[in-house]
């Protein structure tokens, strides 16, 4: 995802300024170490259930103040430094947007993404 282009596309909508006061972006990347024990990771095999991602997105679009949510996820064999998951949440005020990004990210990671680390 080109984050700058995605934000520009949101801003180009005629009703954007009437509904959006905050845009938050998550850009998840592959770490070079394991979260469990910090051992070296040379890659990860990721599988994303895109239907589940879509369903979760649709659920969060109904939250108060949320204008739009754009999500792009990657599946397959990825290496450290590769982009893994992009989430853009646009909404009216930070009290609405911040918790949506945090909860949406947690739900996608727990319900729609499976990954297997590959060690050195």
C-alpha positions as CSV (number, residue, x, y, z in Angstrom):
1,X,0.0,0.0,0.0
2,X,1.2,3.5,-0.8
3,X,0.0,5.2,2.4
4,X,0.4,8.7,1.0
5,X,-1.8,7.8,-2.0
6,X,-4.4,6.1,0.1
7,X,-4.7,9.1,2.4
8,X,-4.9,11.4,-0.7
9,X,-7.7,9.2,-2.1
10,X,-9.6,9.5,1.2
11,X,-9.1,13.3,1.3
12,X,-10.3,13.6,-2.3
13,X,-13.8,12.5,-1.4
14,X,-16.2,15.4,-1.3
15,X,-17.5,14.7,2.2
16,X,-14.1,14.0,3.8
17,X,-13.7,17.4,5.6
18,X,-17.2,17.1,7.0
19,X,-16.4,13.7,8.7
20,X,-12.7,13.3,9.3
21,X,-10.5,15.0,12.0
22,X,-8.1,12.1,12.4
23,X,-6.4,9.4,10.3
24,X,-4.4,6.7,12.0
25,X,-2.1,4.3,10.2
26,X,-0.7,1.0,11.2
27,X,2.2,-0.4,9.1
28,X,3.1,-3.9,10.5
29,X,6.4,-5.3,9.3
30,X,8.2,-8.6,9.7
31,X,10.6,-8.6,12.7
32,X,14.0,-10.2,12.5
33,X,13.5,-11.8,15.9
34,X,10.9,-14.0,17.6
35,X,8.5,-12.4,20.0
36,X,8.6,-15.4,22.2
37,X,12.4,-15.6,22.9
38,X,14.0,-13.0,20.6
39,X,15.8,-15.8,18.6
40,X,16.7,-14.9,15.0
41,X,13.9,-15.1,12.4
42,X,14.9,-15.3,8.7
43,X,11.3,-15.3,7.5
44,X,7.7,-16.1,8.2
45,X,5.0,-18.0,6.4
46,X,1.8,-16.0,6.7
47,X,-1.7,-16.9,5.8
48,X,-4.5,-14.3,5.9
49,X,-8.2,-15.2,5.8
50,X,-9.3,-12.2,3.7
51,X,-13.0,-13.0,4.1
52,X,-12.5,-12.7,7.9
53,X,-10.6,-9.5,7.5
54,X,-13.5,-8.1,5.4
55,X,-16.1,-9.2,8.0
56,X,-14.1,-7.6,10.8
57,X,-13.7,-4.4,8.8
58,X,-17.4,-4.2,8.1
59,X,-18.1,-4.6,11.8
60,X,-15.8,-1.8,12.8
61,X,-17.1,0.6,10.1
62,X,-20.3,0.7,12.1
63,X,-18.6,2.2,15.2
64,X,-19.5,5.9,16.0
65,X,-17.4,8.4,14.1
66,X,-15.7,6.0,11.7
67,X,-15.6,7.4,8.2
68,X,-13.6,4.6,6.4
69,X,-11.2,1.8,7.0
70,X,-8.6,0.6,4.5
71,X,-6.8,-2.7,5.1
72,X,-4.1,-4.4,3.0
73,X,-2.6,-7.7,4.2
74,X,0.1,-9.9,2.7
75,X,0.2,-13.7,2.6
76,X,3.0,-16.0,1.7
77,X,6.7,-16.3,2.6
78,X,8.0,-12.9,3.9
79,X,11.4,-11.8,5.2
80,X,12.4,-9.4,7.9
81,X,11.6,-5.8,6.9
82,X,8.8,-6.8,4.6
83,X,5.4,-5.1,5.0
84,X,2.9,-7.4,6.5
85,X,-0.3,-5.5,7.4
86,X,-1.5,-2.0,6.6
87,X,-4.5,-0.5,8.3
88,X,-5.8,3.1,7.8
89,X,-8.6,4.3,10.0
90,X,-10.3,7.7,9.3
91,X,-12.8,9.2,11.6
92,X,-14.1,12.2,13.4
93,X,-12.3,12.5,16.7
94,X,-9.4,10.7,18.4
95,X,-11.7,9.2,21.1
96,X,-13.4,7.2,18.4
97,X,-10.4,6.5,16.0
98,X,-7.7,5.4,18.5
99,X,-9.6,2.5,20.1
100,X,-10.9,1.4,16.7
101,X,-7.4,1.0,15.3
102,X,-6.2,-0.8,18.4
103,X,-9.1,-3.2,18.6
104,X,-9.3,-3.8,14.9
105,X,-5.6,-4.6,14.8
106,X,-5.9,-7.1,17.7
107,X,-9.0,-8.8,16.1
108,X,-7.3,-9.2,12.7
109,X,-4.1,-10.6,14.2
110,X,-6.0,-13.0,16.5
111,X,-8.9,-14.1,14.1
112,X,-7.6,-13.7,10.5
113,X,-3.8,-14.2,10.5
114,X,-1.8,-17.3,11.1
115,X,2.0,-17.3,10.8
116,X,4.9,-19.7,11.2
117,X,8.3,-18.3,12.0
118,X,11.3,-19.6,10.2
119,X,14.5,-19.5,12.2
120,X,18.1,-19.1,11.2
